[in-house]
Amino acid sequence: MALSPITRPVKLRDFSVYDLEWIPHTLELRVVGTYDGHEYRSFLKLEDFLNFALSSRNRGRWFYAHAGGLFDVQFILDHLIRKMSKEYEIDAKFSGSSAIIVKVRRGKNCWFFVDSYWLLRAPLREIGEKMVGKKKGGLDPTAGYTKEQIEEYYRSTPIAELIEYNKLDCEILYEGIAIFQESLLALGGQLQMTLASSAMQLFRRRFLHQTIKTRPGVNEMARNAYVASRVEVIQKKCTDANYYDINSSFPFAMKSPAPGKLIQSSRSIPSGDNQIYLAKGRVRVPDDSFLPPLPIREKGRIYFPVGAWDGWFSNVDLELLEEMGGGIERIDEVLSFEPFHDLGEYAETLYEMRRPLDESDPMRTILKLLLNSLYGKFAEQSEKQALYINPGAEFFQRNIKREMVMPGVWLAIEEAEVEHVHVPIAMHITGIARRNLYRYMDRSRESYYYDTDGFACSLDSIFQTGDKLGDLKLEKVIREGLFLAPKLYTMLTDKGKRIVKGKGFSKMSYEDFLRLEEGDNVEIERMVRIRENLRAGRSEPMEKIYEKRFRGSVRPKRFFNLDGSSRPWHVDELRASNDSDEEAA
């Protein structure tokens, strides 16, 4: 296995888009539309759409739907399971809850239903406005309408009007993907089904100038030291604070030399400056450290504690540890790598192309997407979750974990060979990005919140800003901030704008946020996810009300006092406590 340049000719992808309109709550289907760049077709029955799509004229075609892997494809899978011929074999690959790629096969013909949200990571409204220059019509669910208003719109709107709404959505999505494909080709890349794969294709075609042998054993060692980001509440409340962002934090980290070819294994840290290595040993973070610099993974969660522990660490983390007054107590093994500069060329070239572009230029959005989606691909997991419907004999001959959830329907966990995976690269880039963020937080007079590439600090913590790669940007001034947990907060800015963020809480209102703060449950009505539905023995799409709460769910990243201030955990505290007695933030 190796990370190697791609030299074969590029392909112009042949694709269509599709979109389903249904009445929320009842999930009664009203319209299905599809567009191939030349002709729009609408259908009142899903069966008619599938008879058209799954025809020899469309063989090999990619059908994109925005967030379709969560929603639209459920209707398709249900129809194929219950009503279509057993001649169809279906293979669906998941990322989280989304079936991002669904392959349908009949004999020698195959078709693909793909979730375009994993290609263009933005709401369709933003794709229309920022990339295509078209305003989304109808009642946009992301524009603040109530659940009752949305349901009434889809129930009572005449079919002819709903078809026009559907047509515009299809055109926006198709044109967005077409612009993305044209831009990739102009840059020297090729459209893939997902954004990360498209970025990797571009890198390997234009910027990768060498072959790097990838080793499964080295990848597993590096994965122990790989921590994607730092998101952490330091104080729960703030008034009058600055919120800074690092311009393209991870692409900026890519400018530094990355780990390339493995040079040697030894028992000591190599001498000299600018050495790149991965080390196993024992470290100590001083007990009086308020902002500890090193991460540890305990019970599947990431913490930044004080104390001493054994583990694998990148040179970036160990150098930061010593810079901040910590120490290395023991070194057991060191893997040294040759410096690798090709990622820096990728980041610098794309950022400099993006910097002078106006906000209205779609290439600005495309370059931002490509800049931020590459580095994680080097740490892609080989273990994949999949769904199989009517699988052939070969499926049962493979040595994989599988579970039959309905007659002819199987959930599986399988290993895929991913040739481009070189985890030391991702480990190194994320380590640099965390280090850069940490240095700003450590210099702040008072800090409140970390979030991947941004941070909230007191107004008297003033830093120089700029528009270059890696410069700081003053994103907003916060008049009032309340941080309950990572990715769960509300802010009132000096412009009077109320911001509410709640990862896992779809379209959460400020009132819902306050209920969470009080420890109350919040009801969320959404479509049941595919695997949950199948495990319950049904394939028909359905909505369900879920109750979610905040308090008492998991141990916070730090120990919090009653006044909202905090201190870091000691590593001994993390290891001594059980899940049953963990406190919440």
NORCOR-V787831 format. One line per field, one symbol per residue. ss: DSSP state (H for helix, E for strand, L for the rest). psi: psi as a letter, one per 40 degrees, with the letter a starting at -180 (. if undefined). A space follows every 10 residues. Layout:
ss: ???
psi: ???
This chain:
ss: LEELLLLLLL LLLLEEEEEE EEELLLLEEE EEEEELLLLE EEELLHHHHH HHHLLHHHLL LEEEELLLLL LHHHHHHHHH HHLLLLLLEE EEEEELLEEE EEEEEELLEE EEEEEHHHLL LLLHHHHHHH HHLLLLLLLL LLLLLLHHHH HHHHHHLLHH HHHHHHHHHH HHHHHHHHHH HHHHHHHLLL LLLLHHHHHH HHHHHHHLLL LEELLHHHHH HHHHHLLLLL EEELLLEEEE EEEEEELLHH HHHHLLLEEE EEEEEELLLL LLLLLEEEEE EEEEELLLLL LLLLLEEELL EEELLEEEEE EEEEHHHHHH HHHLLLEEEE EEEEEEEEEE LHHHHHHHHH HHHHHLLLLL LHHHHHHHHH HHHLHHHHHL LLEEEEEEEL LLHHHHHLLL EEEEEELLEE EEEEELLLLL LLHHHHHHHH HHHHHHHHHH HHHLLLEEEE ELLEEEEELL LLLLELLLLL LEEEEEEEEE EEEEELLEEE EEELLLLEEE EELLLLLLLH HHHHHHHLLL LEEEEEELLH HHHHHLLLLL LLEEEEEELL LLLLLLLLEE LLLLLEELLE HHHHHHLLHH HLLLL
psi: iihiiheiii hhhhiiiihh hihiddfhhd ihiiheedhh iiiehddddd dddfiddehe ihhhhhfded cdeddddddd dddiieehhh hhhihbehgd hhhhhhbeii ihhihededg giiddddddd ddfihhaagh eeeeiidddd dddddehidd dddddddddd dddddddddd ddddddeeah hididddddd dddddddhei hhhhhddddd ddddehhdih hhhdidiiig iihiihhgdd dddedihihb hhdihaeihi iiifihihih ahihhidehd gieiiihhfe ihigiiaiii ahiidddddd dddeeaihdi hdihhiihih eddddddddd dddddeiide hddddddddd deeddddeeh idhihihhhf iadddeeigi hihhdihehi hihihihhde hgdddddddd dddddddddd ddeidhidhi gceiihiide ghihiieihe iihhdihhdh ihhdihegii ihieeehhhh hgheghfhid dddddddeei ihhhhihhid dddddefieh iiiihhhiid hedihidihh ideeiiiiii ddddediidd eiii.
